[in-house]
Amino acid sequence: MVNIVSLNVNGLRDSNKFQKLCKYCSENYFDVVGIQETFWDDDIVHDFEKYWDGEILYPHSNIARQGVALLVSNRVKNDVTLVQSFDSRCIHIKIQIEDITLNIVNCYAPNIVSNRSQFFELLMNKLTNLENLVLIGDMNTSMSKLDRSGKALHIEDKAYKSLMKISEHFSIYDIWRARNSTSRIFSWRRIVESNLQQSRIDFIFVPKSISAYVKNIYYKHTTFSDHSFVVLNVDFSPFEKGPGLWIFNNTLLNDEYFVEKVDNLIENEKKCSLFEKKVANGEVFNENKYEEIKLEMQKYEEKICKGAILRSKADWAIDGDKNSAYFLQLEKHRQENNCIKELKDKNGIIISKTDKILDEIHQYYKTLFSCTNIDEMKMNELLSFISKTISENHQNYLDSEITTEEIFKSLNGMNRNKSPGGDDITVSFYLKFFHHFGEIFKKFLMLLKKRELCPDL
């Protein structure tokens, strides 16, 4: 777990105030603390270094009014590299966490709108070709109407649009707002002429690709400043995953040897005694045997559930795709974003252990798709309002047996790269071997229609 923090300190030249801040950050295990409006110069930093248990990174400048800095704890300082600083309002570092590299940029935007817009444009030009940008600091700009209070209005001015442009370009977003879409909280407050002014102008923007790793983000009031702390907890610890993704490769259907081998395999399997039983032709149905088999199937499903529940459909799988670096990176991000690290159960308890998460998901969908009692009175009441009926010809058509031609037509109209079942066998595969499967599909549908085969088998 790494804790990244932002705070406008509203001046930090007093050594007692700085010592209190250092103590507070250490007690709360803050690893990277971005501070703004420091009023620092070289002499002050050299004097303050003895109070901080780590490293202080800051832009060397004589313009003390602006001033930004990063307090890096001893726990992570060996994983941090200073990249650049400019305009005394911005400092950029890289930090390596597990196998992820984050580009953390701490900035303090100007108060004047025109200057603020120019600053964001400069920031955009300086931060070229960056991945995993984490933008923190006092932006002096609100992002929505919910971020303003009292007479202050949210204005989508040029500065706001410049900040949005940065957000869109680097695929970063205000994760606190995303997780608190209707909440109101303010990071800055001040009493002016007996009126309380409040706004949320301090932010941490994170890449969408790492959102699954963000354990928490919150604002915390403090006496150090008229601004609040913004605290981000990220955890890149390896997370236990399922067995991975498998989908049938349609290019194998162009291999004559493969097709011949599958043909022979299907023919041999059709000779299995399972296909010789005439369950639907007058034999007595053994209910006890059915329940026994059903119980065995349930145990088997529970056994494989922990892997299967994490599997996802690969809608980007296309004939002839190669494992390019782009494809592998896309797959990695997709798996990470789909990974559930925490879950709230029906009792409101947060669970984080993999086994518990999988059990909870399995139980939820098992309950969701279980049969329920039908209120026949309500059903008949609803049907009584229906006056139109189909013609006799249409009824005869609907009651007639389905044909293999109709099954083939339906199958042929589906996306060839999709897998309609849970086995990830594609439509192309079933079409290729339809001469084997056609009659099987037809018999299966007939048994379902006659209720001589239970669909949950």
JOBEL-V809322 format. One record per pair of residues at least 6 apart in sequence whose ideal C-beta (glycine too) atoms are under 7 Angstrom apart, sorted by sequence separation. I is the first residue (numbers start at 0). J is the second residue. D is the distance in whole Angstrom. If there is no record, write none. Layout:
<<I;J;D> <I;J;D>>
This chain:
<<11;17;6> <84;90;4> <109;115;5> <126;132;7> <141;147;5> <147;153;5> <166;172;6> <221;227;6> <251;257;5> <252;258;7> <320;326;6> <343;349;6> <344;350;6> <350;356;6> <413;419;7> <418;424;6> <446;452;4> <48;55;6> <84;91;7> <93;100;6> <94;101;5> <108;115;5> <146;153;6> <188;195;6> <189;196;5> <220;227;5> <221;228;6> <418;425;5> <419;426;6> <429;436;6> <447;454;6> <24;32;5> <47;55;7> <71;79;5> <83;91;5> <188;196;7> <205;213;6> <219;227;6> <341;349;6> <342;350;5> <417;425;7> <58;67;7> <82;91;4> <93;102;6> <94;103;6> <109;118;6> <144;153;5> <188;197;5> <218;227;5> <219;228;4> <350;359;6> <416;425;6> <417;426;6> <57;67;7> <82;92;6> <108;118;5> <143;153;6> <187;197;7> <218;228;7> <341;351;5> <415;425;7> <44;55;6> <57;68;4> <81;92;6> <82;93;6> <91;102;7> <92;103;5> <108;119;7> <187;198;5> <218;229;6> <219;230;6> <340;351;7> <415;426;5> <56;68;7> <80;92;6> <141;153;5> <185;197;4> <414;426;7> <415;427;4> <44;57;6> <55;68;6> <56;69;4> <79;92;5> <80;93;5> <91;104;5> <185;198;6> <186;199;5> <187;200;6> <203;216;6> <217;230;6> <413;426;5> <185;199;5> <186;200;6> <187;201;7> <216;230;7> <342;356;5> <55;70;6> <56;71;6> <79;94;5> <89;104;6> <90;105;5> <184;199;6> <186;201;4> <216;231;5> <344;359;5> <78;94;6> <106;122;7> <410;426;6> <53;70;6> <54;71;5> <78;95;4> <89;106;4> <215;232;5> <339;356;6> <342;359;6> <39;57;6> <41;59;6> <53;71;5> <78;96;7> <88;106;6> <140;158;5> <213;231;7> <214;232;4> <51;70;6> <53;72;4> <75;94;6> <88;107;5> <140;159;5> <214;233;7> <410;429;6> <411;430;6> <52;72;7> <53;73;5> <213;233;6> <214;234;5> <410;430;6> <40;61;7> <52;73;6> <66;87;6> <67;88;6> <69;90;6> <212;233;5> <54;76;5> <65;87;4> <67;89;6> <68;90;7> <104;126;7> <140;162;6> <212;234;6> <11;34;7> <40;63;5> <53;76;5> <65;88;5> <67;90;5> <69;92;6> <212;235;5> <39;63;6> <115;139;6> <138;162;6> <209;233;7> <4;29;5> <38;63;5> <56;81;5> <62;87;4> <115;140;7> <201;226;6> <2;28;6> <6;32;7> <8;34;5> <10;36;6> <11;37;5> <12;38;5> <38;64;7> <58;84;4> <201;227;7> <203;229;5> <311;337;6> <407;433;6> <2;29;5> <3;30;7> <4;31;7> <8;35;7> <9;36;6> <11;38;7> <25;52;6> <39;66;5> <60;87;4> <102;129;5> <202;229;7> <2;30;5> <3;31;5> <4;32;5> <5;33;5> <6;34;6> <7;35;4> <8;36;6> <10;38;5> <11;39;7> <38;66;6> <104;132;7> <201;229;5> <203;231;5> <1;30;5> <4;33;7> <7;36;5> <8;37;6> <21;50;5> <37;66;4> <39;68;6> <58;87;5> <102;131;6> <107;136;6> <108;137;7> <110;139;6> <173;202;6> <17;47;5> <21;51;5> <36;66;6> <37;67;7> <88;118;6> <101;131;5> <102;132;5> <103;133;5> <104;134;5> <105;135;5> <106;136;4> <107;137;5> <108;138;5> <109;139;7> <407;437;7> <12;43;6> <37;68;5> <100;131;6> <102;133;7> <105;136;5> <108;139;4> <142;173;6> <173;204;6> <174;205;5> <406;437;6> <18;50;5> <35;67;5> <58;90;6> <86;118;7> <99;131;7> <101;133;5> <103;135;7> <108;140;7> <172;204;6> <186;218;6> <14;47;7> <17;50;6> <34;67;7> <57;90;7> <89;122;6> <143;176;7> <171;204;4> <34;68;5> <56;90;6> <142;176;6> <171;205;6> <184;218;5> <403;437;4> <406;440;5> <86;121;7> <171;206;5> <172;207;6> <403;438;7> <406;441;6> <33;69;6> <34;70;7> <56;92;6> <69;105;6> <170;206;6> <174;210;6> <189;225;5> <32;69;7> <132;169;5> <134;171;6> <148;185;6> <170;207;5> <188;225;6> <31;69;6> <32;70;4> <67;105;5> <145;183;5> <166;204;6> <178;216;7> <187;225;6> <403;441;5> <67;106;7> <119;158;6> <132;171;6> <174;213;6> <187;226;5> <31;71;6> <67;107;5> <85;125;6> <129;169;7> <186;226;6> <401;441;6> <116;157;4> <120;161;6> <123;164;7> <175;216;5> <186;227;4> <30;72;5> <65;107;6> <83;125;7> <116;158;4> <119;161;4> <123;165;5> <174;216;6> <29;72;7> <115;158;4> <119;162;5> <122;165;7> <186;229;7> <401;444;6> <30;74;6> <31;75;7> <112;156;5> <30;75;5> <112;157;7> <116;161;5> <123;168;7> <149;194;7> <151;196;6> <400;445;7> <24;70;7> <112;158;5> <119;165;6> <149;195;7> <149;196;6> <151;198;6> <149;197;7> <148;197;4> <308;357;5> <148;198;7> <147;198;5> <146;198;6> <305;357;5> <308;360;5> <146;199;4> <304;357;7> <308;361;6> <141;198;6> <304;361;5> <141;199;6> <141;200;6> <140;200;6> <139;200;5> <138;200;6> <31;94;7> <137;200;6> <137;201;5> <138;202;6> <241;305;7> <242;306;4> <241;306;4> <244;310;6> <244;311;7> <246;313;5> <135;203;5> <241;309;3> <250;318;6> <240;309;6> <241;310;6> <244;313;6> <249;318;5> <250;319;6> <133;203;7> <134;204;4> <246;316;5> <36;107;6> <31;103;6> <33;105;3> <35;107;4> <133;205;6> <1;75;7> <132;206;6> <131;206;5> <131;209;7> <137;226;7> <1;96;5> <240;338;7> <318;416;7> <317;416;6> <3;103;7> <5;105;7> <238;338;6> <316;416;6> <35;136;6> <33;135;5> <35;137;5> <238;340;6> <33;136;6> <312;418;7> <239;353;4> <208;332;5> <211;335;5> <211;336;5> <211;338;6> <211;340;7> <3;133;7> <5;135;4> <7;137;4> <5;136;6> <3;135;7> <99;235;5> <97;235;4> <96;235;5> <97;236;7> <293;456;7> <249;415;7> <249;416;7> <265;432;6> <279;446;6> <265;435;5> <279;449;7> <261;432;6> <246;418;6> <279;451;4> <258;431;7> <278;451;7> <252;427;6> <247;423;6> <249;425;6> <252;428;7> <246;423;5> <247;424;5> <245;423;6> <247;425;5> <249;427;5> <252;431;5> <247;428;6> <7;201;6> <5;201;6> <5;203;6> <3;203;7> <20;223;6> <16;223;7> <0;214;7> <8;223;6> <9;224;4> <8;224;5> <9;225;6> <7;224;6> <9;226;7> <6;224;6> <7;226;4> <6;226;6> <6;228;5> <4;228;6> <5;229;4> <4;229;7> <4;230;5> <2;230;6> <3;231;4> <2;232;6> <3;233;7> <0;232;6> <1;233;5> <0;234;5>>
